[in-house]
Amino acid sequence: MKLFKSLVLAFVICALLLVIGLGGKVWHWSTSPIPMSTQAVEFTVPKGSTIRTVAETLTKAGLDIEPQLFILYARYTGQDVLLKAGAYEVTQGMTPLDILDKLAKGDMIRRQIALIEGWTYKQIRQALKSNKDIQQTLADITDEELLKKLGSDQTHPEGLFFPETYVFVPGDTDFQILKRAYDEGQKRLMQAWENRDPDTPLKTPYEALILASIVEKETGHSQDRDRVAGVFINRLKANMLLQTDPTVIYGMGDNYKGNISKKDLQTDTPWNTYTRQGLPPTPIAVPGALSIQAALHPEKHGYYYFVARGDGTSEFAENLRKHNQNVQKYILKRGQ
């Protein structure tokens, strides 16, 4: 009997020592920063991942997290069922518990992509395509199919995507970002349209978008924007040709090599406002909020002409005689 009690006591002591030892190991593991040879390590958790596959991913990434402890602790705390797919970053000083906390909260890496005012649709698509953090899904989708997916009733994608800096998670798709830009563009345009100048000759929000894109390309000087818009509104009201070079350039497509000639001005395309009356059929770029505002709230004046001074600003004229003088002063002399 005495021997039995001794054996039981020894067993209990061993069990306690084991528990204490295991507890100490877990405490040390949970509070110790993960050894890292770099400042940061990024990893991705695909949809449908288990805590075991996450542990394997971290180990393959070179992070010594003691996989079995990582898995057991996650299951014990219930964090194994809270895993959120996405891209994450581990930085110097983080512990295994910090990683589990990130995964459970969905504290993912964020990236940014800027769609710039005045960019064409082609430039936007190229920016999305060249971003390695964006998943490409539109390579085999036609523009018509894309517009249908977006829920747009337009037949041409130009100008529909609002220029802004968009924050996204690595792995987001090109369509997701375009959808956000499209929705933002529609919201901004409709808000501006609802508050438009009641005297505007523009008949639809889309016409406002077209004019705004021309204003965007015609001036980079903020103080001239409303006045430039006013020139085009005056011309539309007077049934004059808009005669704006950026529309000609857009219609030339890849044939534009940096210079525009008299022949180019005379060569008819749907976008050539020297040969065709009124607005072109589509926008020629993405206009920013200020250009949309200018198109719908132009400065009221008597100007019908303007010419670039060469410093980003423009010189305006009420008649052709004065305009020709301005051309002589600011264009022809500059070329001498």
NUGU-707378 format. One line per field, with one value per residue (C-alpha): residue number from 0; residue in three letters; x, y, z. Coordinates in steps of 0.25 Angstrom, whole numbers, plus 2048, in hexadecimal, padded with zeros to 3 digits. Layout:
// NUGU-707378
resi = NUM:...
resn = ALA:...
xx = X:...
yy = Y:...
zz = Z:...
***
This chain:
// NUGU-707378
resi = 0:1:2:3:4:5:6:7:8:9:10:11:12:13:14:15:16:17:18:19:20:21:22:23:24:25:26:27:28:29:30:31:32:33:34:35:36:37:38:39:40:41:42:43:44:45:46:47:48:49:50:51:52:53:54:55:56:57:58:59:60:61:62:63:64:65:66:67:68:69:70:71:72:73:74:75:76:77:78:79:80:81:82:83:84:85:86:87:88:89:90:91:92:93:94:95:96:97:98:99:100:101:102:103:104:105:106:107:108:109:110:111:112:113:114:115:116:117:118:119:120:121:122:123:124:125:126:127:128:129:130:131:132:133:134:135:136:137:138:139:140:141:142:143:144:145:146:147:148:149:150:151:152:153:154:155:156:157:158:159:160:161:162:163:164:165:166:167:168:169:170:171:172:173:174:175:176:177:178:179:180:181:182:183:184:185:186:187:188:189:190:191:192:193:194:195:196:197:198:199:200:201:202:203:204:205:206:207:208:209:210:211:212:213:214:215:216:217:218:219:220:221:222:223:224:225:226:227:228:229:230:231:232:233:234:235:236:237:238:239:240:241:242:243:244:245:246:247:248:249:250:251:252:253:254:255:256:257:258:259:260:261:262:263:264:265:266:267:268:269:270:271:272:273:274:275:276:277:278:279:280:281:282:283:284:285:286:287:288:289:290:291:292:293:294:295:296:297:298:299:300:301:302:303:304:305:306:307:308:309:310:311:312:313:314:315:316:317:318:319:320:321:322:323:324:325:326:327:328:329:330:331:332:333:334:335
resn = MET:LYS:LEU:PHE:LYS:SER:LEU:VAL:LEU:ALA:PHE:VAL:ILE:CYS:ALA:LEU:LEU:LEU:VAL:ILE:GLY:LEU:GLY:GLY:LYS:VAL:TRP:HIS:TRP:SER:THR:SER:PRO:ILE:PRO:MET:SER:THR:GLN:ALA:VAL:GLU:PHE:THR:VAL:PRO:LYS:GLY:SER:THR:ILE:ARG:THR:VAL:ALA:GLU:THR:LEU:THR:LYS:ALA:GLY:LEU:ASP:ILE:GLU:PRO:GLN:LEU:PHE:ILE:LEU:TYR:ALA:ARG:TYR:THR:GLY:GLN:ASP:VAL:LEU:LEU:LYS:ALA:GLY:ALA:TYR:GLU:VAL:THR:GLN:GLY:MET:THR:PRO:LEU:ASP:ILE:LEU:ASP:LYS:LEU:ALA:LYS:GLY:ASP:MET:ILE:ARG:ARG:GLN:ILE:ALA:LEU:ILE:GLU:GLY:TRP:THR:TYR:LYS:GLN:ILE:ARG:GLN:ALA:LEU:LYS:SER:ASN:LYS:ASP:ILE:GLN:GLN:THR:LEU:ALA:ASP:ILE:THR:ASP:GLU:GLU:LEU:LEU:LYS:LYS:LEU:GLY:SER:ASP:GLN:THR:HIS:PRO:GLU:GLY:LEU:PHE:PHE:PRO:GLU:THR:TYR:VAL:PHE:VAL:PRO:GLY:ASP:THR:ASP:PHE:GLN:ILE:LEU:LYS:ARG:ALA:TYR:ASP:GLU:GLY:GLN:LYS:ARG:LEU:MET:GLN:ALA:TRP:GLU:ASN:ARG:ASP:PRO:ASP:THR:PRO:LEU:LYS:THR:PRO:TYR:GLU:ALA:LEU:ILE:LEU:ALA:SER:ILE:VAL:GLU:LYS:GLU:THR:GLY:HIS:SER:GLN:ASP:ARG:ASP:ARG:VAL:ALA:GLY:VAL:PHE:ILE:ASN:ARG:LEU:LYS:ALA:ASN:MET:LEU:LEU:GLN:THR:ASP:PRO:THR:VAL:ILE:TYR:GLY:MET:GLY:ASP:ASN:TYR:LYS:GLY:ASN:ILE:SER:LYS:LYS:ASP:LEU:GLN:THR:ASP:THR:PRO:TRP:ASN:THR:TYR:THR:ARG:GLN:GLY:LEU:PRO:PRO:THR:PRO:ILE:ALA:VAL:PRO:GLY:ALA:LEU:SER:ILE:GLN:ALA:ALA:LEU:HIS:PRO:GLU:LYS:HIS:GLY:TYR:TYR:TYR:PHE:VAL:ALA:ARG:GLY:ASP:GLY:THR:SER:GLU:PHE:ALA:GLU:ASN:LEU:ARG:LYS:HIS:ASN:GLN:ASN:VAL:GLN:LYS:TYR:ILE:LEU:LYS:ARG:GLY:GLN
xx = 800:80B:812:805:804:812:810:803:80B:816:80C:805:812:817:80A:80B:819:814:809:812:81C:812:80C:81A:81D:80F:811:81F:81A:80F:817:823:825:826:835:836:841:83A:832:825:81F:812:809:7FB:7F0:7E8:7D9:7D5:7E3:7E3:7EC:7F5:7F7:7FA:804:80B:80B:811:81C:81F:820:82C:824:827:81A:81A:80F:809:808:802:7F7:7F4:7F3:7EA:7E1:7E1:7DD:7D3:7DB:7DD:7CF:7D0:7DB:7D9:7DF:7E8:7F6:7FD:80B:813:81D:829:825:817:814:80C:800:801:800:7F4:7ED:7F0:7EA:7DD:7DB:7DE:7E9:7EE:7F9:7F3:7F8:7F5:7F3:7F1:7E8:7ED:7E4:7E5:7E9:7E2:7DC:7E8:7F1:7E8:7E8:7F7:7F9:7F0:7F7:805:802:807:7FD:7F1:7EB:7E9:7DB:7D7:7E1:7D7:7CB:7C7:7C4:7B5:7B5:7BC:7B2:7A7:7AD:7AE:79F:7A2:799:7A5:7AB:7B9:7C1:7C9:7C7:7BF:7C9:7CB:7D9:7DD:7E7:7E0:7E5:7E4:7E9:7F3:7EB:7DF:7DC:7DD:7CE:7CB:7D4:7CD:7BF:7C3:7C8:7BC:7B2:7BA:7B9:7AA:7A8:7B0:7AA:79C:79E:7A4:799:78E:794:798:796:788:78D:796:794:798:78D:792:79C:7A4:7A5:7AA:7B5:7B9:7BB:7C2:7CC:7CF:7D1:7DA:7E3:7E3:7E8:7F1:7EF:7E4:7E0:7DE:7D5:7C7:7CB:7CF:7C2:7BB:7C1:7BC:7AE:7AE:7B2:7A7:79C:7A1:7A2:7B1:7BB:7C2:7CF:7D7:7E4:7E3:7D7:7DE:7EA:7E1:7DB:7E9:7EB:7F9:7FC:7FE:80D:80E:80B:7FE:7FE:7F4:7F1:7EE:7E4:7DD:7DD:7CF:7CD:7C1:7C9:7CE:7C7:7CD:7C5:7B9:7AF:7AC:7B2:7BA:7B2:7BA:7C3:7D2:7D7:7D3:7D0:7D2:7C7:7CB:7CA:7BC:7B8:7BE:7B6:7A9:7AC:7B4:7B9:7AF:7B6:7B7:7C4:7C3:7D2:7DE:7ED:7F7:802:80C:80D:800:7F7:7EE:7EB:7DD:7D6:7C8:7CA:7D2:7DA:7DF:7E1:7EA:7F3:7F4:7F8:803:808:808:809:810:81A:81D:820:82A
yy = 800:809:806:809:817:81A:816:81F:82B:829:829:835:83D:839:83D:84A:84C:849:853:85E:85B:85B:868:86E:86A:870:87D:87E:87B:884:890:88F:896:88D:88C:894:896:8A2:8AE:8A8:89C:89C:88F:88C:884:87F:87D:86F:86F:867:86B:85F:865:872:86D:866:873:87A:870:870:87F:87D:880:877:876:868:863:859:863:86E:864:85F:86D:872:867:869:878:875:87E:873:875:884:884:88E:88C:897:89D:89F:8A4:8A0:8AA:8A9:8A8:8A1:894:888:88E:89B:893:88B:898:89E:892:892:8A1:8A2:8AC:8AB:8B2:8BE:8C3:8D0:8D2:8E0:8E3:8F0:8FC:8FD:8EE:8E6:8D9:8D2:8D9:8D4:8C6:8C6:8CB:8C0:8B5:8B9:8B9:8AC:8AC:8AC:89F:8A0:89B:8A4:89F:898:8A1:8AB:8B9:8B6:8AB:8B3:8BE:8B4:8AE:8BC:8BE:8CA:8CE:8D4:8CE:8D4:8D3:8E0:8EA:8E2:8DE:8E9:8EE:8EC:8E4:8D6:8CE:8BF:8B2:8AA:89F:8A8:8A7:8B2:8B1:8B4:8C1:8C5:8C3:8CC:8D7:8D5:8D6:8E2:8E9:8E7:8EC:8F9:8FB:8FA:903:90E:90C:90E:91B:920:92E:92F:936:92B:926:919:90F:903:8FF:8F8:905:90B:900:902:911:90F:906:911:91B:912:910:91F:925:921:92F:92E:93D:93C:92F:936:940:936:92E:93C:93D:92F:932:93F:938:92D:938:93F:932:934:929:926:925:91F:918:90D:907:906:8FF:8F5:8F2:8F0:8E5:8DE:8E7:8F3:8F4:901:90B:90F:914:91C:90F:909:914:911:902:8FE:8F5:8F4:8FC:907:914:91B:913:90F:918:917:90E:901:8F4:8F0:8F6:8F7:8F4:8F3:901:904:90A:919:917:911:91C:926:920:921:92F:936:944:94D:957:95B:953:94A:947:944:940:93A:944:93A:93A:932:93E:943:950:952:95A:95E:95F:958:965:965:956:957:962:959:94D:956:95A:94D:942:947:950:944:93B:945
zz = 800:804:7F6:7EF:7F6:7F2:7E4:7E3:7E9:7E0:7D4:7D9:7DB:7CD:7C7:7CE:7C9:7BB:7BC:7C2:7B7:7AC:7B2:7B2:7A4:79F:7A7:7A1:793:794:799:791:784:777:772:765:75C:755:759:754:74E:745:744:73E:744:738:73A:741:748:755:761:75D:74F:755:75E:752:74A:756:757:748:749:753:760:76C:772:778:76F:779:784:77A:776:784:78A:77E:780:78F:78E:782:779:76F:76B:769:75F:754:746:741:741:74E:753:75E:763:76D:77C:779:781:77C:784:77C:76F:774:778:76A:763:76C:76B:75C:75E:750:747:740:733:72B:71C:716:70A:705:700:6F1:6EF:6E4:6E6:6DF:6E9:6F5:6F0:6EE:6FD:702:6F9:6FE:70C:712:71E:715:710:701:6FD:6F1:6E6:6DE:6E1:6D6:6DA:6D7:6E1:6EB:6EA:6EB:6F8:6FD:6FB:6F1:6E6:6DE:6D3:6D5:6E2:6E0:6EB:6F4:6FF:709:70B:71A:723:726:732:730:735:72D:726:722:714:709:707:716:715:708:70E:71A:710:707:713:719:70B:70A:718:715:708:70C:718:710:705:710:713:705:700:6FB:6EF:6EA:6DB:6DF:6DF:6E6:6F1:6E7:6DE:6EB:6EC:6DE:6E0:6ED:6E7:6DC:6E7:6EF:6E2:6DE:6EB:6F7:6FD:708:707:6F8:6F8:6FA:6EF:6E5:6E8:6E6:6D8:6D4:6D9:6D1:6C5:6C7:6C9:6BC:6B4:6B2:6B0:6BD:6B5:6C1:6BE:6C9:6C2:6B5:6BC:6C3:6B5:6AF:6B9:6B8:6AB:6B5:6B6:6BF:6B4:6AD:69F:696:68F:69C:69F:691:692:697:6A3:6AC:6B6:6AD:6B2:6A6:69C:6A4:6AB:6BA:6C5:6C1:6C3:6D0:6DA:6D6:6E4:6F3:6F8:707:710:70D:6FE:700:708:6FE:6F3:6FB:701:6F6:6F8:6F1:6E7:6D9:6D5:6C9:6C7:6CF:6CD:6D6:6DB:6DC:6EC:6EE:6EE:6E2:6DB:6D8:6CD:6C9:6BA:6AF:6AD:6BB:6BB:6AF:6B6:6C2:6B9:6B3:6C0:6C8:6BD:6B1:6B8:6C1:6B6:6B0
***
